[in-house]
Amino acid sequence: MAVTLSESAAKHVANFLARRGKGVGVRLGVKTSGCSGMAYKLEYADQADEADIVFESHGVKVLVDPKSLPYIDGTELDFVREGLNEGFKFNNPNVKDQCGCGESFNV
């Protein structure tokens, strides 16, 4: 089981944490939401929770709660720039379907 960051995502997170002046990494999870059932949760983490499962990619920690891991196992978080837009992209091999707006998914 693993959740990883692309090199681009790891650089973006590391730069943000350095500018912010605190934080141990990025926390990734899922919540029930949207028209397809689940949505990603992404936030910068100041500390690891006792139950967190910790992965590391390109020197950056990825913290995942145990309940979310089955839905995002194998996911790579990428940071992409497309034209004037930039943001995180979830490459999740478990997704069976997602809504038209791309905000929610099901497995």
N, C-alpha and C positions, 0 to 999 in steps of 0.2 A: 504494500500500500504506500502511495506517495502522492503528494501534491507539490508541484514544482513551479518555479518562476523562469521565464525566459531571461536571457541576459539583459534585454531591453527593460523588462519589468523590474528586475533586480536593481539595475542602475537607477531607475526612476524612484523606487522605494528608498534606496540608500541615500540618494540626493535629498529627497523630501525629509527623511528622518534627520539628516545632518543639518538642514536648514531649520527644522523644528527644534533641534537641540535636545530631543529626548525620544525614547521609543526603542523597542527591542525587535520590531519587525512588523509584519502585516498579518492580520487575523482574517481568515477566510471561512465562510460557512454558508448555510442555506436557511431560508425561512419559508413558511407557507405563505404564498402570496401570488397575485397575478392570475391571469386567465388560464395558464397552463399548470398551475399548482405550486411551483417552487421558484424562488428568486434567490440570487446570490447576495450575501452580506460581505462587505469588504470594509475593513477599517484598520487604521494604524494602531498597534498595540503598545502600550507603555510597559506592560509586564505580562508574563505568561500566567494563565490560570492553572491551578493544580491539575485539572483534568485535560488540559490542552495536549494534543499530540503535536510535536514540533518537528518540522522538516527544515532543511536548509538548502538553498539554491544560490549559487554564485555569491556566497557569503551573507545572504539575507535569510532571516528566519521566517517561516510560514507557520502560523499557529492555527490549528483546526480543532474544533470541539468534536468529541467522539460521535455525537449523534449526526453530524453533518458528513463525516468522512465517507460513509457508504455511497452518498450521492455525488461526491466530488473526487473520489479516488481516481487517480490517473490524470487529473486535470492539470493543464499547464496554464498559468496566468501570464498573458503577454501584454505588453504595452505597445500600442500601435498608433501611427499617425497616418491619417487618410485625408489628404487635402488640408483643409483648415482645422479639422477635428483630430483630437487625440484622446486616448483613454485606454482603459484596461479591457482586454478581450479574454473571455474564458474559453479555452479549448478543452471541452469536457467530453471524453469518449462515451460517457454513460447516457447522454441526452438522446432520448427517443423522439421528442417533439418539442417545439418551442412556439411561443405565440408570435404573431406577426410583427409586433413591435420589438421583439427580442429581449424583453425584460423578464420573462419567466419561461420555465421549462418543466418537463417531466421526464422521469427515468423509467 
